[in-house]
Amino acid sequence: MICRLEGNKVVGVKQTVKAIKNNAAKTVYIAKDADDKLIQSVKVLVDENSQSVLYIDTMKELGKLCGIDVGAATAAVLND
C-alpha cells in the first residue's frame, strides 16, 4: 500500500487532463468509486497516450494519498 504520492503531482480531473495533454504525467491515479461520466475524459486520454494507470479503491483514499482532506477522483504524478 502506498502511503503518499511522492514527487510533483496534480489533483483533480481538470488538472490531470491538462498534465496528460502536455505529456507531463508519469503515472495517473483514478478512484474506482468516482462517477464514470466525470472521469471518462481521463480514461480516454490515458488510452490514447498509453499512460501508466493505477486504480485506487475510493476517492477518499486517493485524497489522503495526495495529502488533501477531501476526496479526489483523479490525480497524476508529474515527470521530473
C-alpha positions as CSV (number, residue, x, y, z in Angstrom):
1,M,0.0,0.0,0.0
2,I,1.3,3.4,-0.9
3,C,1.2,5.9,2.0
4,R,1.7,9.1,0.0
5,L,2.2,10.1,-3.6
6,E,5.9,11.2,-4.0
7,G,7.1,14.0,-6.2
8,N,5.3,16.8,-8.0
9,K,1.6,16.0,-8.6
10,V,-1.7,17.4,-9.7
11,V,-5.1,16.6,-8.2
12,G,-8.5,16.6,-9.9
13,V,-9.9,15.8,-13.3
14,K,-9.1,19.1,-15.0
15,Q,-5.5,19.2,-13.8
16,T,-5.0,15.6,-14.7
17,V,-6.3,16.1,-18.2
18,K,-4.1,19.1,-18.6
19,A,-1.0,17.2,-17.4
20,I,-1.7,14.3,-19.8
21,K,-2.3,16.6,-22.8
22,N,1.1,18.3,-22.0
23,N,2.9,15.0,-21.8
24,A,3.8,15.9,-18.2
25,A,2.1,12.9,-16.4
26,K,4.2,10.0,-15.5
27,T,1.5,8.0,-13.6
28,V,-2.2,8.6,-13.4
29,Y,-4.3,7.6,-10.4
30,I,-8.1,7.0,-10.7
31,A,-10.5,6.3,-7.9
32,K,-12.7,3.3,-8.6
33,D,-15.8,4.8,-7.0
34,A,-15.6,8.1,-9.0
35,D,-18.5,8.9,-11.3
36,D,-17.8,7.4,-14.7
37,K,-19.0,10.5,-16.5
38,L,-16.6,12.6,-14.5
39,I,-13.5,10.5,-15.3
40,Q,-14.3,9.5,-18.8
41,S,-12.2,12.2,-20.4
42,V,-9.2,11.0,-18.3
43,K,-9.7,7.4,-19.3
44,V,-9.9,8.3,-23.0
45,L,-6.6,10.3,-22.8
46,V,-4.9,7.6,-20.9
47,D,-5.8,5.0,-23.6
48,E,-4.7,7.4,-26.4
49,N,-1.4,8.2,-24.7
50,S,-0.6,4.8,-23.2
51,Q,-0.2,6.3,-19.7
52,S,0.6,4.2,-16.7
53,V,-2.6,3.9,-14.6
54,L,-3.2,2.8,-11.0
55,Y,-6.7,2.4,-9.6
56,I,-7.4,3.3,-6.0
57,D,-10.4,1.9,-4.2
58,T,-12.1,5.1,-3.0
59,M,-11.9,8.9,-3.7
60,K,-11.3,9.5,0.0
61,E,-8.3,7.2,-0.1
62,L,-6.9,8.9,-3.2
63,G,-7.4,12.3,-1.5
64,K,-5.4,11.1,1.5
65,L,-2.6,9.8,-0.8
66,C,-2.5,13.3,-2.3
67,G,-2.3,14.9,1.1
68,I,-5.7,16.6,1.0
69,D,-8.6,16.4,3.4
70,V,-11.2,15.7,0.7
71,G,-11.8,13.0,-1.9
72,A,-10.2,13.1,-5.3
73,A,-11.5,11.4,-8.5
74,T,-8.1,11.5,-10.3
75,A,-4.5,12.6,-9.7
76,A,-1.3,12.4,-11.6
77,V,2.4,12.3,-10.6
78,L,4.4,14.5,-12.9
79,N,7.6,13.8,-14.8
80,D,10.7,15.1,-13.1
